[in-house]
């Protein structure tokens, strides 16, 4: 059909409308090759609706990768994004999405749904609220130091449990430090101390990869340094989606 030759994400939409997205799934890689971010996001929302088993029945040779997603906050938008990014590289996503804010249980209990999914990749998405949400009111840098120490020790234990239990790779990320958190401290000395404590904790998280071969840690600081928005205030406030 003509739309299948356009080479744009609009063709994915056309395949969906014609009910041919499953039968023509092998074309998706080419169609998304030059898609811009908006097109990719739209295509991902459509592709995420597909029944992966149905696609594999139609195309037994289709390469697939299973990804389990857990973390702190609302992560429903991550599955369509992963679906589209993998599809543009010729891979079909088999997702498992954990319940809201269940990451500690999912990674600590060998009987959890995350381990039952036996995923190739387990993504545990962390954000500043992982720490800020446990601070007392009012709080000082000493409180931040305590919670950061608790969280990094917890991540160390969870990474060890994952490595001993699962066959796949665990992916963590560093914690972006939001400006609004620093702004709650009124003096520059306290702000400097909090920044130092936060960066030291992120360094400890990054160094966990030395002790856990099944662990990968993505550093979000370079992305933030390029001007990529870490969060969106309205989604943060109303949807508890702490990372954009």
ZIPEBEL-V780741 format. One record per residue. N is the residue number from 0. PSI is psi in whole degrees, -180 to 180 (* if undefined). Layout:
BEGIN
N_PSI ; N_PSI
END
This chain:
BEGIN
0_158 ; 1_-40 ; 2_-24 ; 3_-11 ; 4_1 ; 5_-24 ; 6_21 ; 7_166 ; 8_-20 ; 9_-30 ; 10_-32 ; 11_-41 ; 12_-42 ; 13_-41 ; 14_-40 ; 15_-45 ; 16_-33 ; 17_-1 ; 18_27 ; 19_13 ; 20_-35 ; 21_-50 ; 22_-32 ; 23_20 ; 24_-36 ; 25_-19 ; 26_-17 ; 27_-40 ; 28_-47 ; 29_-39 ; 30_-30 ; 31_0 ; 32_-40 ; 33_20 ; 34_140 ; 35_171 ; 36_-40 ; 37_-43 ; 38_-40 ; 39_-40 ; 40_-42 ; 41_-44 ; 42_-39 ; 43_-38 ; 44_-34 ; 45_-45 ; 46_-32 ; 47_-17 ; 48_-14 ; 49_148 ; 50_111 ; 51_-35 ; 52_-37 ; 53_-41 ; 54_-43 ; 55_-31 ; 56_-38 ; 57_-29 ; 58_79 ; 59_-25 ; 60_-1 ; 61_126 ; 62_135 ; 63_152 ; 64_135 ; 65_133 ; 66_126 ; 67_134 ; 68_126 ; 69_176 ; 70_-168 ; 71_125 ; 72_-179 ; 73_125 ; 74_17 ; 75_-28 ; 76_-11 ; 77_-35 ; 78_-48 ; 79_-38 ; 80_-45 ; 81_-40 ; 82_-47 ; 83_-44 ; 84_-41 ; 85_-39 ; 86_-38 ; 87_-13 ; 88_14 ; 89_17 ; 90_145 ; 91_129 ; 92_130 ; 93_99 ; 94_153 ; 95_124 ; 96_122 ; 97_166 ; 98_161 ; 99_127 ; 100_38 ; 101_19 ; 102_-36 ; 103_-47 ; 104_-47 ; 105_-39 ; 106_-19 ; 107_-25 ; 108_113 ; 109_-16 ; 110_9 ; 111_167 ; 112_-32 ; 113_-46 ; 114_-34 ; 115_-29 ; 116_-21 ; 117_50 ; 118_152 ; 119_-33 ; 120_134 ; 121_119 ; 122_118 ; 123_105 ; 124_118 ; 125_158 ; 126_176 ; 127_-31 ; 128_-19 ; 129_-33 ; 130_-51 ; 131_-32 ; 132_-11 ; 133_9 ; 134_146 ; 135_169 ; 136_124 ; 137_166 ; 138_160 ; 139_170 ; 140_-30 ; 141_-36 ; 142_-40 ; 143_-42 ; 144_-43 ; 145_-48 ; 146_-39 ; 147_-42 ; 148_-41 ; 149_-42 ; 150_-41 ; 151_-37 ; 152_-39 ; 153_-44 ; 154_-37 ; 155_-46 ; 156_-41 ; 157_-38 ; 158_-39 ; 159_-43 ; 160_-43 ; 161_-46 ; 162_-31 ; 163_-13 ; 164_-39 ; 165_160 ; 166_-14 ; 167_-161 ; 168_134 ; 169_132 ; 170_122 ; 171_173 ; 172_158 ; 173_165 ; 174_114 ; 175_140 ; 176_111 ; 177_145 ; 178_-35 ; 179_-29 ; 180_-46 ; 181_-35 ; 182_-17 ; 183_-11 ; 184_132 ; 185_-18 ; 186_149 ; 187_-31 ; 188_-44 ; 189_-39 ; 190_-41 ; 191_-40 ; 192_-43 ; 193_-42 ; 194_-43 ; 195_-45 ; 196_-41 ; 197_-46 ; 198_-35 ; 199_-39 ; 200_-42 ; 201_-37 ; 202_-39 ; 203_-39 ; 204_-44 ; 205_-38 ; 206_-11 ; 207_-25 ; 208_-22 ; 209_-27 ; 210_-15 ; 211_100 ; 212_-25 ; 213_5 ; 214_138 ; 215_136 ; 216_125 ; 217_126 ; 218_116 ; 219_-12 ; 220_-44 ; 221_-34 ; 222_-45 ; 223_-35 ; 224_-22 ; 225_2 ; 226_8 ; 227_128 ; 228_130 ; 229_-37 ; 230_168 ; 231_120 ; 232_-40 ; 233_-42 ; 234_-36 ; 235_-45 ; 236_-41 ; 237_-26 ; 238_-3 ; 239_34 ; 240_99 ; 241_-17 ; 242_141 ; 243_*
END
